[in-house]
């Protein structure tokens, strides 16, 4: 598929496609003819990338699930120490209440 077709179909920028190529998520090939470059992306690899994207969630969705601010999600991901879950807190609270 041509890079322009993908950009038009799913609204991805040229910069994002280049980044995906640099990290090995997609395969971007360049062909030059008469001083004009054309960029081609392997459609099977790109479809595989899109399927993988379906299983990921955004920071906003993660924030809703965790019950935190959207800007806190990256801090949680980058945190070197484990983060306690809400379920642990609920278990602790219920055992204290029962005593």
N, C-alpha and C positions, 0 to 999 in steps of 0.2 A: 504494500500500500504506500502511496505517496504521503509524505509528512503533512502536506496541506490538507489532504482528505481527512486524516485523523484529527487535525486541529479543528477543522470545520465540523466534523461529526460529534466530537465530544468536548470541544471547547478548551483543549489543552494548549498552552502556549509553546512556542518553539523552544523557549528557555527550559521549560519543564521537560520536554522531550529530550533535549540535550543532557539534562541532569540524569534522567532515567537511563540514557545510554551510557553515561559516564560511570554509573554505579552497577551496570550490568543487568538492569531490569528489562531492557529492550535492546534490540539490535538495529542500529541506525547506520545505513550504508549510503555513501555519497558517490554519485556518478557524474562525471563532468563531460559535457559535450558542447563544442563550440563556445567555450568560455562561460557556459551556463551550468550551474550545479543543480542536480536533482537529488533529493533525499528520500530514501526508501526505508521502510520499516517492515520487518518480517511480520506478516499478519498473524501467524500462529503464535509467535512469541508475544505479540501485543495482546492477543485475546487471552493468553495465559496470564499476563500481567493484570488485565481487567478482571479476570476471575478471582485473582488473589486480592484485589482491591475490595471486592464485595465482602470479604471476610474481615476487613478492618473497619474500625470505627474512628470517627473524628474526635478531636479534643473536646469539642462541644458535647458530643454524645457521651464521652467518658465522664465529663463533668456532671452531666445529668444523672448518670448511673451512680457515681460516687457521692453525689450530693455536695460537690465543692465548686468553687469558682473556676471558670475555664482557664484562667492564667495559672491556677494551682496544679493543673494536670501535668505540665512539663516539670514542675518542681518535684512532684511525686515520682515521675519516671526517672528523673536524674538523681533522686535521693539514694545515698549509699546504704542507708539502713532500711530494714524492712518496715513497711507501713502496716499498722494494725488495722484489721478490717472492722467494719461496723458490727458484724456478727459476733466477733470476740467481745466487743463492748456489751452487746445485748446479753450474751451468756453471763458475763461477769455481773452485770446489773441485776439479772434475774436471780442469781445465786445469793446476792447480798440481800435482796428483797425477801427471799424465802426464809432467811435466818431470822 
